[in-house]
Structures are given as C-alpha cells and as structure tokens.
Amino acid sequence: MFDRIAAKHEHYMDLLSARQKLVASNLANSETPGYRTQDLDFQSEFAKLVKGRPAEVLTPEGLDVRNDGNDVSLDREVRLLSENALRFQMVSMMAKGQFRAVKSALSEGRG
C-alpha cells in the first residue's frame, strides 16, 4: 500500500515538474513573436499519468493575442508558477509525513 501511495506522489511531482518546465518556457518566450502559450490540463493529465500514459501539452484557448501573435500573459504564468510551487511543497510534505510514519512504525516494531 505504501508503494502505491509513494508512486502516486512521484507521478504527481513528475506532472508538476512538467508543468513547471512549460510555464518557464512560456515566460522565456513572452516576447517571441507568434509564440503560443502551452499548458497541461492538470486533473486529466494526473489521471493519465497514474495509468502510465504520457502528459499531453495543450494550447489554452481564450488568451489575449497581441499584434505579434504572442499570447503569453506574464500575470497568468507567474500565478501558475506560484500555484505549482505550492502544490509541489504540499506533496513533498505529505510524502515526508508518510516516510516518518513508516520509520516510526518500524522503530516501534523493534522494541
């Protein structure tokens, strides 16, 4: 059971890492003419990732497109970076808590 929970944490962190790379790329290309924002549908991609399927990058709809064809919104991307960092921190804390619980259970079993 612990292995399954740890695997889900690992999959979630992999997805967060993939999103972090996309958001960083969006920010790096915020002044590139014609560049289109890329993102992930987080909930559906997590479900796919748990089943062993690779994440699918999408182009979000409804973003304002500038005259040069670029649709990167710095406000949106900075918000996503912060959101992603909070999620990563939360999952890291959950995983640490589970490891501590297992370690404690193993230590108690020895005594």
Phi and psi restraints in degrees (range 20) as a CNS / XPLOR table:
assign (resid 1 and name C) (resid 2 and name N)
       (resid 2 and name CA) (resid 2 and name C) 1.0 -59.6 20.0 2
assign (resid 2 and name N) (resid 2 and name CA)
       (resid 2 and name C) (resid 3 and name N) 1.0 -39.1 20.0 2
assign (resid 2 and name C) (resid 3 and name N)
       (resid 3 and name CA) (resid 3 and name C) 1.0 -61.1 20.0 2
assign (resid 3 and name N) (resid 3 and name CA)
       (resid 3 and name C) (resid 4 and name N) 1.0 -40.7 20.0 2
assign (resid 3 and name C) (resid 4 and name N)
       (resid 4 and name CA) (resid 4 and name C) 1.0 -65.4 20.0 2
assign (resid 4 and name N) (resid 4 and name CA)
       (resid 4 and name C) (resid 5 and name N) 1.0 -41.8 20.0 2
assign (resid 4 and name C) (resid 5 and name N)
       (resid 5 and name CA) (resid 5 and name C) 1.0 -66.1 20.0 2
assign (resid 5 and name N) (resid 5 and name CA)
       (resid 5 and name C) (resid 6 and name N) 1.0 -44.7 20.0 2
assign (resid 5 and name C) (resid 6 and name N)
       (resid 6 and name CA) (resid 6 and name C) 1.0 -62.2 20.0 2
assign (resid 6 and name N) (resid 6 and name CA)
       (resid 6 and name C) (resid 7 and name N) 1.0 -39.2 20.0 2
assign (resid 6 and name C) (resid 7 and name N)
       (resid 7 and name CA) (resid 7 and name C) 1.0 -64.5 20.0 2
assign (resid 7 and name N) (resid 7 and name CA)
       (resid 7 and name C) (resid 8 and name N) 1.0 -39.5 20.0 2
assign (resid 7 and name C) (resid 8 and name N)
       (resid 8 and name CA) (resid 8 and name C) 1.0 -65.5 20.0 2
assign (resid 8 and name N) (resid 8 and name CA)
       (resid 8 and name C) (resid 9 and name N) 1.0 -40.2 20.0 2
assign (resid 8 and name C) (resid 9 and name N)
       (resid 9 and name CA) (resid 9 and name C) 1.0 -61.2 20.0 2
assign (resid 9 and name N) (resid 9 and name CA)
       (resid 9 and name C) (resid 10 and name N) 1.0 -43.5 20.0 2
assign (resid 9 and name C) (resid 10 and name N)
       (resid 10 and name CA) (resid 10 and name C) 1.0 -63.1 20.0 2
assign (resid 10 and name N) (resid 10 and name CA)
       (resid 10 and name C) (resid 11 and name N) 1.0 -43.7 20.0 2
assign (resid 10 and name C) (resid 11 and name N)
       (resid 11 and name CA) (resid 11 and name C) 1.0 -62.1 20.0 2
assign (resid 11 and name N) (resid 11 and name CA)
       (resid 11 and name C) (resid 12 and name N) 1.0 -42.7 20.0 2
assign (resid 11 and name C) (resid 12 and name N)
       (resid 12 and name CA) (resid 12 and name C) 1.0 -62.7 20.0 2
assign (resid 12 and name N) (resid 12 and name CA)
       (resid 12 and name C) (resid 13 and name N) 1.0 -43.2 20.0 2
assign (resid 12 and name C) (resid 13 and name N)
       (resid 13 and name CA) (resid 13 and name C) 1.0 -66.9 20.0 2
assign (resid 13 and name N) (resid 13 and name CA)
       (resid 13 and name C) (resid 14 and name N) 1.0 -35.5 20.0 2
assign (resid 13 and name C) (resid 14 and name N)
       (resid 14 and name CA) (resid 14 and name C) 1.0 -61.1 20.0 2
assign (resid 14 and name N) (resid 14 and name CA)
       (resid 14 and name C) (resid 15 and name N) 1.0 -42.4 20.0 2
assign (resid 14 and name C) (resid 15 and name N)
       (resid 15 and name CA) (resid 15 and name C) 1.0 -66.5 20.0 2
assign (resid 15 and name N) (resid 15 and name CA)
       (resid 15 and name C) (resid 16 and name N) 1.0 -42.0 20.0 2
assign (resid 15 and name C) (resid 16 and name N)
       (resid 16 and name CA) (resid 16 and name C) 1.0 -60.7 20.0 2
assign (resid 16 and name N) (resid 16 and name CA)
       (resid 16 and name C) (resid 17 and name N) 1.0 -39.9 20.0 2
assign (resid 16 and name C) (resid 17 and name N)
       (resid 17 and name CA) (resid 17 and name C) 1.0 -64.6 20.0 2
assign (resid 17 and name N) (resid 17 and name CA)
       (resid 17 and name C) (resid 18 and name N) 1.0 -42.6 20.0 2
assign (resid 17 and name C) (resid 18 and name N)
       (resid 18 and name CA) (resid 18 and name C) 1.0 -62.2 20.0 2
assign (resid 18 and name N) (resid 18 and name CA)
       (resid 18 and name C) (resid 19 and name N) 1.0 -41.6 20.0 2
assign (resid 18 and name C) (resid 19 and name N)
       (resid 19 and name CA) (resid 19 and name C) 1.0 -67.2 20.0 2
assign (resid 19 and name N) (resid 19 and name CA)
       (resid 19 and name C) (resid 20 and name N) 1.0 -39.5 20.0 2
assign (resid 19 and name C) (resid 20 and name N)
       (resid 20 and name CA) (resid 20 and name C) 1.0 -59.0 20.0 2
assign (resid 20 and name N) (resid 20 and name CA)
       (resid 20 and name C) (resid 21 and name N) 1.0 -41.4 20.0 2
assign (resid 20 and name C) (resid 21 and name N)
       (resid 21 and name CA) (resid 21 and name C) 1.0 -64.8 20.0 2
assign (resid 21 and name N) (resid 21 and name CA)
       (resid 21 and name C) (resid 22 and name N) 1.0 -41.3 20.0 2
assign (resid 21 and name C) (resid 22 and name N)
       (resid 22 and name CA) (resid 22 and name C) 1.0 -64.5 20.0 2
assign (resid 22 and name N) (resid 22 and name CA)
       (resid 22 and name C) (resid 23 and name N) 1.0 -45.3 20.0 2
assign (resid 22 and name C) (resid 23 and name N)
       (resid 23 and name CA) (resid 23 and name C) 1.0 -64.5 20.0 2
assign (resid 23 and name N) (resid 23 and name CA)
       (resid 23 and name C) (resid 24 and name N) 1.0 -41.3 20.0 2
assign (resid 23 and name C) (resid 24 and name N)
       (resid 24 and name CA) (resid 24 and name C) 1.0 -62.3 20.0 2
assign (resid 24 and name N) (resid 24 and name CA)
       (resid 24 and name C) (resid 25 and name N) 1.0 -39.3 20.0 2
assign (resid 24 and name C) (resid 25 and name N)
       (resid 25 and name CA) (resid 25 and name C) 1.0 -65.1 20.0 2
assign (resid 25 and name N) (resid 25 and name CA)
       (resid 25 and name C) (resid 26 and name N) 1.0 -40.8 20.0 2
assign (resid 25 and name C) (resid 26 and name N)
       (resid 26 and name CA) (resid 26 and name C) 1.0 -59.7 20.0 2
assign (resid 26 and name N) (resid 26 and name CA)
       (resid 26 and name C) (resid 27 and name N) 1.0 -45.8 20.0 2
assign (resid 26 and name C) (resid 27 and name N)
       (resid 27 and name CA) (resid 27 and name C) 1.0 -64.4 20.0 2
assign (resid 27 and name N) (resid 27 and name CA)
       (resid 27 and name C) (resid 28 and name N) 1.0 -41.4 20.0 2
assign (resid 27 and name C) (resid 28 and name N)
       (resid 28 and name CA) (resid 28 and name C) 1.0 -63.9 20.0 2
assign (resid 28 and name N) (resid 28 and name CA)
       (resid 28 and name C) (resid 29 and name N) 1.0 -27.8 20.0 2
assign (resid 28 and name C) (resid 29 and name N)
       (resid 29 and name CA) (resid 29 and name C) 1.0 -104.3 20.0 2
assign (resid 29 and name N) (resid 29 and name CA)
       (resid 29 and name C) (resid 30 and name N) 1.0 18.3 20.0 2
assign (resid 29 and name C) (resid 30 and name N)
       (resid 30 and name CA) (resid 30 and name C) 1.0 -63.6 20.0 2
assign (resid 30 and name N) (resid 30 and name CA)
       (resid 30 and name C) (resid 31 and name N) 1.0 -18.1 20.0 2
assign (resid 30 and name C) (resid 31 and name N)
       (resid 31 and name CA) (resid 31 and name C) 1.0 -112.2 20.0 2
assign (resid 31 and name N) (resid 31 and name CA)
       (resid 31 and name C) (resid 32 and name N) 1.0 8.0 20.0 2
assign (resid 31 and name C) (resid 32 and name N)
       (resid 32 and name CA) (resid 32 and name C) 1.0 -83.6 20.0 2
assign (resid 32 and name N) (resid 32 and name CA)
       (resid 32 and name C) (resid 33 and name N) 1.0 116.6 20.0 2
assign (resid 32 and name C) (resid 33 and name N)
       (resid 33 and name CA) (resid 33 and name C) 1.0 -56.2 20.0 2
assign (resid 33 and name N) (resid 33 and name CA)
       (resid 33 and name C) (resid 34 and name N) 1.0 134.7 20.0 2
assign (resid 33 and name C) (resid 34 and name N)
       (resid 34 and name CA) (resid 34 and name C) 1.0 80.5 20.0 2
assign (resid 34 and name N) (resid 34 and name CA)
       (resid 34 and name C) (resid 35 and name N) 1.0 -5.4 20.0 2
assign (resid 34 and name C) (resid 35 and name N)
       (resid 35 and name CA) (resid 35 and name C) 1.0 -69.0 20.0 2
assign (resid 35 and name N) (resid 35 and name CA)
       (resid 35 and name C) (resid 36 and name N) 1.0 135.9 20.0 2
assign (resid 35 and name C) (resid 36 and name N)
       (resid 36 and name CA) (resid 36 and name C) 1.0 -112.4 20.0 2
assign (resid 36 and name N) (resid 36 and name CA)
       (resid 36 and name C) (resid 37 and name N) 1.0 135.7 20.0 2
assign (resid 36 and name C) (resid 37 and name N)
       (resid 37 and name CA) (resid 37 and name C) 1.0 -57.3 20.0 2
assign (resid 37 and name N) (resid 37 and name CA)
       (resid 37 and name C) (resid 38 and name N) 1.0 139.9 20.0 2
assign (resid 37 and name C) (resid 38 and name N)
       (resid 38 and name CA) (resid 38 and name C) 1.0 -119.9 20.0 2
assign (resid 38 and name N) (resid 38 and name CA)
       (resid 38 and name C) (resid 39 and name N) 1.0 147.2 20.0 2
assign (resid 38 and name C) (resid 39 and name N)
       (resid 39 and name CA) (resid 39 and name C) 1.0 -156.5 20.0 2
assign (resid 39 and name N) (resid 39 and name CA)
       (resid 39 and name C) (resid 40 and name N) 1.0 -178.7 20.0 2
assign (resid 39 and name C) (resid 40 and name N)
       (resid 40 and name CA) (resid 40 and name C) 1.0 -124.6 20.0 2
assign (resid 40 and name N) (resid 40 and name CA)
       (resid 40 and name C) (resid 41 and name N) 1.0 146.5 20.0 2
assign (resid 40 and name C) (resid 41 and name N)
       (resid 41 and name CA) (resid 41 and name C) 1.0 -84.4 20.0 2
assign (resid 41 and name N) (resid 41 and name CA)
       (resid 41 and name C) (resid 42 and name N) 1.0 98.8 20.0 2
assign (resid 41 and name C) (resid 42 and name N)
       (resid 42 and name CA) (resid 42 and name C) 1.0 -56.6 20.0 2
assign (resid 42 and name N) (resid 42 and name CA)
       (resid 42 and name C) (resid 43 and name N) 1.0 -50.8 20.0 2
assign (resid 42 and name C) (resid 43 and name N)
       (resid 43 and name CA) (resid 43 and name C) 1.0 -64.3 20.0 2
assign (resid 43 and name N) (resid 43 and name CA)
       (resid 43 and name C) (resid 44 and name N) 1.0 -47.0 20.0 2
assign (resid 43 and name C) (resid 44 and name N)
       (resid 44 and name CA) (resid 44 and name C) 1.0 -69.4 20.0 2
assign (resid 44 and name N) (resid 44 and name CA)
       (resid 44 and name C) (resid 45 and name N) 1.0 -34.7 20.0 2
assign (resid 44 and name C) (resid 45 and name N)
       (resid 45 and name CA) (resid 45 and name C) 1.0 -70.1 20.0 2
assign (resid 45 and name N) (resid 45 and name CA)
       (resid 45 and name C) (resid 46 and name N) 1.0 -34.4 20.0 2
assign (resid 45 and name C) (resid 46 and name N)
       (resid 46 and name CA) (resid 46 and name C) 1.0 -64.4 20.0 2
assign (resid 46 and name N) (resid 46 and name CA)
       (resid 46 and name C) (resid 47 and name N) 1.0 -43.1 20.0 2
assign (resid 46 and name C) (resid 47 and name N)
       (resid 47 and name CA) (resid 47 and name C) 1.0 -60.4 20.0 2
assign (resid 47 and name N) (resid 47 and name CA)
       (resid 47 and name C) (resid 48 and name N) 1.0 -42.1 20.0 2
assign (resid 47 and name C) (resid 48 and name N)
       (resid 48 and name CA) (resid 48 and name C) 1.0 -66.2 20.0 2
assign (resid 48 and name N) (resid 48 and name CA)
       (resid 48 and name C) (resid 49 and name N) 1.0 -42.5 20.0 2
assign (resid 48 and name C) (resid 49 and name N)
       (resid 49 and name CA) (resid 49 and name C) 1.0 -63.3 20.0 2
assign (resid 49 and name N) (resid 49 and name CA)
       (resid 49 and name C) (resid 50 and name N) 1.0 -40.2 20.0 2
assign (resid 49 and name C) (resid 50 and name N)
       (resid 50 and name CA) (resid 50 and name C) 1.0 -62.3 20.0 2
assign (resid 50 and name N) (resid 50 and name CA)
       (resid 50 and name C) (resid 51 and name N) 1.0 -32.5 20.0 2
assign (resid 50 and name C) (resid 51 and name N)
       (resid 51 and name CA) (resid 51 and name C) 1.0 -84.6 20.0 2
assign (resid 51 and name N) (resid 51 and name CA)
       (resid 51 and name C) (resid 52 and name N) 1.0 -0.2 20.0 2
assign (resid 51 and name C) (resid 52 and name N)
       (resid 52 and name CA) (resid 52 and name C) 1.0 91.4 20.0 2
assign (resid 52 and name N) (resid 52 and name CA)
       (resid 52 and name C) (resid 53 and name N) 1.0 12.6 20.0 2
assign (resid 52 and name C) (resid 53 and name N)
       (resid 53 and name CA) (resid 53 and name C) 1.0 -96.0 20.0 2
assign (resid 53 and name N) (resid 53 and name CA)
       (resid 53 and name C) (resid 54 and name N) 1.0 145.9 20.0 2
assign (resid 53 and name C) (resid 54 and name N)
       (resid 54 and name CA) (resid 54 and name C) 1.0 -71.5 20.0 2
assign (resid 54 and name N) (resid 54 and name CA)
       (resid 54 and name C) (resid 55 and name N) 1.0 153.7 20.0 2
assign (resid 54 and name C) (resid 55 and name N)
       (resid 55 and name CA) (resid 55 and name C) 1.0 -69.9 20.0 2
assign (resid 55 and name N) (resid 55 and name CA)
       (resid 55 and name C) (resid 56 and name N) 1.0 145.4 20.0 2
assign (resid 55 and name C) (resid 56 and name N)
       (resid 56 and name CA) (resid 56 and name C) 1.0 -108.3 20.0 2
assign (resid 56 and name N) (resid 56 and name CA)
       (resid 56 and name C) (resid 57 and name N) 1.0 122.1 20.0 2
assign (resid 56 and name C) (resid 57 and name N)
       (resid 57 and name CA) (resid 57 and name C) 1.0 -79.8 20.0 2
assign (resid 57 and name N) (resid 57 and name CA)
       (resid 57 and name C) (resid 58 and name N) 1.0 136.9 20.0 2
assign (resid 57 and name C) (resid 58 and name N)
       (resid 58 and name CA) (resid 58 and name C) 1.0 -124.8 20.0 2
assign (resid 58 and name N) (resid 58 and name CA)
       (resid 58 and name C) (resid 59 and name N) 1.0 163.5 20.0 2
assign (resid 58 and name C) (resid 59 and name N)
       (resid 59 and name CA) (resid 59 and name C) 1.0 -106.2 20.0 2
assign (resid 59 and name N) (resid 59 and name CA)
       (resid 59 and name C) (resid 60 and name N) 1.0 110.5 20.0 2
assign (resid 59 and name C) (resid 60 and name N)
       (resid 60 and name CA) (resid 60 and name C) 1.0 -59.9 20.0 2
assign (resid 60 and name N) (resid 60 and name CA)
       (resid 60 and name C) (resid 61 and name N) 1.0 143.1 20.0 2
assign (resid 60 and name C) (resid 61 and name N)
       (resid 61 and name CA) (resid 61 and name C) 1.0 -97.5 20.0 2
assign (resid 61 and name N) (resid 61 and name CA)
       (resid 61 and name C) (resid 62 and name N) 1.0 158.3 20.0 2
assign (resid 61 and name C) (resid 62 and name N)
       (resid 62 and name CA) (resid 62 and name C) 1.0 86.0 20.0 2
assign (resid 62 and name N) (resid 62 and name CA)
       (resid 62 and name C) (resid 63 and name N) 1.0 7.9 20.0 2
assign (resid 62 and name C) (resid 63 and name N)
       (resid 63 and name CA) (resid 63 and name C) 1.0 -84.0 20.0 2
assign (resid 63 and name N) (resid 63 and name CA)
       (resid 63 and name C) (resid 64 and name N) 1.0 146.7 20.0 2
assign (resid 63 and name C) (resid 64 and name N)
       (resid 64 and name CA) (resid 64 and name C) 1.0 -68.4 20.0 2
assign (resid 64 and name N) (resid 64 and name CA)
       (resid 64 and name C) (resid 65 and name N) 1.0 131.1 20.0 2
assign (resid 64 and name C) (resid 65 and name N)
       (resid 65 and name CA) (resid 65 and name C) 1.0 -104.8 20.0 2
assign (resid 65 and name N) (resid 65 and name CA)
       (resid 65 and name C) (resid 66 and name N) 1.0 126.9 20.0 2
assign (resid 65 and name C) (resid 66 and name N)
       (resid 66 and name CA) (resid 66 and name C) 1.0 -77.3 20.0 2
assign (resid 66 and name N) (resid 66 and name CA)
       (resid 66 and name C) (resid 67 and name N) 1.0 173.1 20.0 2
assign (resid 66 and name C) (resid 67 and name N)
       (resid 67 and name CA) (resid 67 and name C) 1.0 -58.1 20.0 2
assign (resid 67 and name N) (resid 67 and name CA)
       (resid 67 and name C) (resid 68 and name N) 1.0 -29.4 20.0 2
assign (resid 67 and name C) (resid 68 and name N)
       (resid 68 and name CA) (resid 68 and name C) 1.0 -84.6 20.0 2
assign (resid 68 and name N) (resid 68 and name CA)
       (resid 68 and name C) (resid 69 and name N) 1.0 3.5 20.0 2
assign (resid 68 and name C) (resid 69 and name N)
       (resid 69 and name CA) (resid 69 and name C) 1.0 88.2 20.0 2
assign (resid 69 and name N) (resid 69 and name CA)
       (resid 69 and name C) (resid 70 and name N) 1.0 -1.5 20.0 2
assign (resid 69 and name C) (resid 70 and name N)
       (resid 70 and name CA) (resid 70 and name C) 1.0 -86.0 20.0 2
assign (resid 70 and name N) (resid 70 and name CA)
       (resid 70 and name C) (resid 71 and name N) 1.0 138.3 20.0 2
assign (resid 70 and name C) (resid 71 and name N)
       (resid 71 and name CA) (resid 71 and name C) 1.0 -120.8 20.0 2
assign (resid 71 and name N) (resid 71 and name CA)
       (resid 71 and name C) (resid 72 and name N) 1.0 17.3 20.0 2
assign (resid 71 and name C) (resid 72 and name N)
       (resid 72 and name CA) (resid 72 and name C) 1.0 -72.6 20.0 2
assign (resid 72 and name N) (resid 72 and name CA)
       (resid 72 and name C) (resid 73 and name N) 1.0 126.1 20.0 2
assign (resid 72 and name C) (resid 73 and name N)
       (resid 73 and name CA) (resid 73 and name C) 1.0 -103.8 20.0 2
assign (resid 73 and name N) (resid 73 and name CA)
       (resid 73 and name C) (resid 74 and name N) 1.0 114.5 20.0 2
assign (resid 73 and name C) (resid 74 and name N)
       (resid 74 and name CA) (resid 74 and name C) 1.0 -59.4 20.0 2
assign (resid 74 and name N) (resid 74 and name CA)
       (resid 74 and name C) (resid 75 and name N) 1.0 -39.2 20.0 2
assign (resid 74 and name C) (resid 75 and name N)
       (resid 75 and name CA) (resid 75 and name C) 1.0 -60.7 20.0 2
assign (resid 75 and name N) (resid 75 and name CA)
       (resid 75 and name C) (resid 76 and name N) 1.0 -45.3 20.0 2
assign (resid 75 and name C) (resid 76 and name N)
       (resid 76 and name CA) (resid 76 and name C) 1.0 -63.5 20.0 2
assign (resid 76 and name N) (resid 76 and name CA)
       (resid 76 and name C) (resid 77 and name N) 1.0 -44.9 20.0 2
assign (resid 76 and name C) (resid 77 and name N)
       (resid 77 and name CA) (resid 77 and name C) 1.0 -68.6 20.0 2
assign (resid 77 and name N) (resid 77 and name CA)
       (resid 77 and name C) (resid 78 and name N) 1.0 -39.8 20.0 2
assign (resid 77 and name C) (resid 78 and name N)
       (resid 78 and name CA) (resid 78 and name C) 1.0 -65.3 20.0 2
assign (resid 78 and name N) (resid 78 and name CA)
       (resid 78 and name C) (resid 79 and name N) 1.0 -39.2 20.0 2
assign (resid 78 and name C) (resid 79 and name N)
       (resid 79 and name CA) (resid 79 and name C) 1.0 -62.1 20.0 2
assign (resid 79 and name N) (resid 79 and name CA)
       (resid 79 and name C) (resid 80 and name N) 1.0 -43.0 20.0 2
assign (resid 79 and name C) (resid 80 and name N)
       (resid 80 and name CA) (resid 80 and name C) 1.0 -65.5 20.0 2
assign (resid 80 and name N) (resid 80 and name CA)
       (resid 80 and name C) (resid 81 and name N) 1.0 -38.0 20.0 2
assign (resid 80 and name C) (resid 81 and name N)
       (resid 81 and name CA) (resid 81 and name C) 1.0 -60.7 20.0 2
assign (resid 81 and name N) (resid 81 and name CA)
       (resid 81 and name C) (resid 82 and name N) 1.0 -45.3 20.0 2
assign (resid 81 and name C) (resid 82 and name N)
       (resid 82 and name CA) (resid 82 and name C) 1.0 -64.2 20.0 2
assign (resid 82 and name N) (resid 82 and name CA)
       (resid 82 and name C) (resid 83 and name N) 1.0 -45.0 20.0 2
assign (resid 82 and name C) (resid 83 and name N)
       (resid 83 and name CA) (resid 83 and name C) 1.0 -60.4 20.0 2
assign (resid 83 and name N) (resid 83 and name CA)
       (resid 83 and name C) (resid 84 and name N) 1.0 -45.1 20.0 2
assign (resid 83 and name C) (resid 84 and name N)
       (resid 84 and name CA) (resid 84 and name C) 1.0 -63.8 20.0 2
assign (resid 84 and name N) (resid 84 and name CA)
       (resid 84 and name C) (resid 85 and name N) 1.0 -42.8 20.0 2
assign (resid 84 and name C) (resid 85 and name N)
       (resid 85 and name CA) (resid 85 and name C) 1.0 -62.9 20.0 2
assign (resid 85 and name N) (resid 85 and name CA)
       (resid 85 and name C) (resid 86 and name N) 1.0 -40.0 20.0 2
assign (resid 85 and name C) (resid 86 and name N)
       (resid 86 and name CA) (resid 86 and name C) 1.0 -64.8 20.0 2
assign (resid 86 and name N) (resid 86 and name CA)
       (resid 86 and name C) (resid 87 and name N) 1.0 -41.9 20.0 2
assign (resid 86 and name C) (resid 87 and name N)
       (resid 87 and name CA) (resid 87 and name C) 1.0 -63.0 20.0 2
assign (resid 87 and name N) (resid 87 and name CA)
       (resid 87 and name C) (resid 88 and name N) 1.0 -43.5 20.0 2
assign (resid 87 and name C) (resid 88 and name N)
       (resid 88 and name CA) (resid 88 and name C) 1.0 -61.8 20.0 2
assign (resid 88 and name N) (resid 88 and name CA)
       (resid 88 and name C) (resid 89 and name N) 1.0 -44.0 20.0 2
assign (resid 88 and name C) (resid 89 and name N)
       (resid 89 and name CA) (resid 89 and name C) 1.0 -62.5 20.0 2
assign (resid 89 and name N) (resid 89 and name CA)
       (resid 89 and name C) (resid 90 and name N) 1.0 -41.7 20.0 2
assign (resid 89 and name C) (resid 90 and name N)
       (resid 90 and name CA) (resid 90 and name C) 1.0 -63.1 20.0 2
assign (resid 90 and name N) (resid 90 and name CA)
       (resid 90 and name C) (resid 91 and name N) 1.0 -46.4 20.0 2
assign (resid 90 and name C) (resid 91 and name N)
       (resid 91 and name CA) (resid 91 and name C) 1.0 -66.8 20.0 2
assign (resid 91 and name N) (resid 91 and name CA)
       (resid 91 and name C) (resid 92 and name N) 1.0 -37.2 20.0 2
assign (resid 91 and name C) (resid 92 and name N)
       (resid 92 and name CA) (resid 92 and name C) 1.0 -61.4 20.0 2
assign (resid 92 and name N) (resid 92 and name CA)
       (resid 92 and name C) (resid 93 and name N) 1.0 -44.0 20.0 2
assign (resid 92 and name C) (resid 93 and name N)
       (resid 93 and name CA) (resid 93 and name C) 1.0 -64.7 20.0 2
assign (resid 93 and name N) (resid 93 and name CA)
       (resid 93 and name C) (resid 94 and name N) 1.0 -39.6 20.0 2
assign (resid 93 and name C) (resid 94 and name N)
       (resid 94 and name CA) (resid 94 and name C) 1.0 -63.7 20.0 2
assign (resid 94 and name N) (resid 94 and name CA)
       (resid 94 and name C) (resid 95 and name N) 1.0 -44.3 20.0 2
assign (resid 94 and name C) (resid 95 and name N)
       (resid 95 and name CA) (resid 95 and name C) 1.0 -63.2 20.0 2
assign (resid 95 and name N) (resid 95 and name CA)
       (resid 95 and name C) (resid 96 and name N) 1.0 -43.2 20.0 2
assign (resid 95 and name C) (resid 96 and name N)
       (resid 96 and name CA) (resid 96 and name C) 1.0 -60.6 20.0 2
assign (resid 96 and name N) (resid 96 and name CA)
       (resid 96 and name C) (resid 97 and name N) 1.0 -41.6 20.0 2
assign (resid 96 and name C) (resid 97 and name N)
       (resid 97 and name CA) (resid 97 and name C) 1.0 -61.4 20.0 2
assign (resid 97 and name N) (resid 97 and name CA)
       (resid 97 and name C) (resid 98 and name N) 1.0 -40.5 20.0 2
assign (resid 97 and name C) (resid 98 and name N)
       (resid 98 and name CA) (resid 98 and name C) 1.0 -68.0 20.0 2
assign (resid 98 and name N) (resid 98 and name CA)
       (resid 98 and name C) (resid 99 and name N) 1.0 -39.7 20.0 2
assign (resid 98 and name C) (resid 99 and name N)
       (resid 99 and name CA) (resid 99 and name C) 1.0 -63.8 20.0 2
assign (resid 99 and name N) (resid 99 and name CA)
       (resid 99 and name C) (resid 100 and name N) 1.0 -41.2 20.0 2
assign (resid 99 and name C) (resid 100 and name N)
       (resid 100 and name CA) (resid 100 and name C) 1.0 -62.5 20.0 2
assign (resid 100 and name N) (resid 100 and name CA)
       (resid 100 and name C) (resid 101 and name N) 1.0 -40.9 20.0 2
assign (resid 100 and name C) (resid 101 and name N)
       (resid 101 and name CA) (resid 101 and name C) 1.0 -63.5 20.0 2
assign (resid 101 and name N) (resid 101 and name CA)
       (resid 101 and name C) (resid 102 and name N) 1.0 -42.1 20.0 2
assign (resid 101 and name C) (resid 102 and name N)
       (resid 102 and name CA) (resid 102 and name C) 1.0 -65.6 20.0 2
assign (resid 102 and name N) (resid 102 and name CA)
       (resid 102 and name C) (resid 103 and name N) 1.0 -44.4 20.0 2
assign (resid 102 and name C) (resid 103 and name N)
       (resid 103 and name CA) (resid 103 and name C) 1.0 -60.6 20.0 2
assign (resid 103 and name N) (resid 103 and name CA)
       (resid 103 and name C) (resid 104 and name N) 1.0 -43.6 20.0 2
assign (resid 103 and name C) (resid 104 and name N)
       (resid 104 and name CA) (resid 104 and name C) 1.0 -63.0 20.0 2
assign (resid 104 and name N) (resid 104 and name CA)
       (resid 104 and name C) (resid 105 and name N) 1.0 -43.3 20.0 2
assign (resid 104 and name C) (resid 105 and name N)
       (resid 105 and name CA) (resid 105 and name C) 1.0 -63.6 20.0 2
assign (resid 105 and name N) (resid 105 and name CA)
       (resid 105 and name C) (resid 106 and name N) 1.0 -39.3 20.0 2
assign (resid 105 and name C) (resid 106 and name N)
       (resid 106 and name CA) (resid 106 and name C) 1.0 -67.3 20.0 2
assign (resid 106 and name N) (resid 106 and name CA)
       (resid 106 and name C) (resid 107 and name N) 1.0 -39.9 20.0 2
assign (resid 106 and name C) (resid 107 and name N)
       (resid 107 and name CA) (resid 107 and name C) 1.0 -65.5 20.0 2
assign (resid 107 and name N) (resid 107 and name CA)
       (resid 107 and name C) (resid 108 and name N) 1.0 -41.7 20.0 2
assign (resid 107 and name C) (resid 108 and name N)
       (resid 108 and name CA) (resid 108 and name C) 1.0 -66.3 20.0 2
assign (resid 108 and name N) (resid 108 and name CA)
       (resid 108 and name C) (resid 109 and name N) 1.0 -32.3 20.0 2
assign (resid 108 and name C) (resid 109 and name N)
       (resid 109 and name CA) (resid 109 and name C) 1.0 -69.0 20.0 2
assign (resid 109 and name N) (resid 109 and name CA)
       (resid 109 and name C) (resid 110 and name N) 1.0 -21.7 20.0 2
assign (resid 109 and name C) (resid 110 and name N)
       (resid 110 and name CA) (resid 110 and name C) 1.0 -79.2 20.0 2
assign (resid 110 and name N) (resid 110 and name CA)
       (resid 110 and name C) (resid 111 and name N) 1.0 -27.4 20.0 2
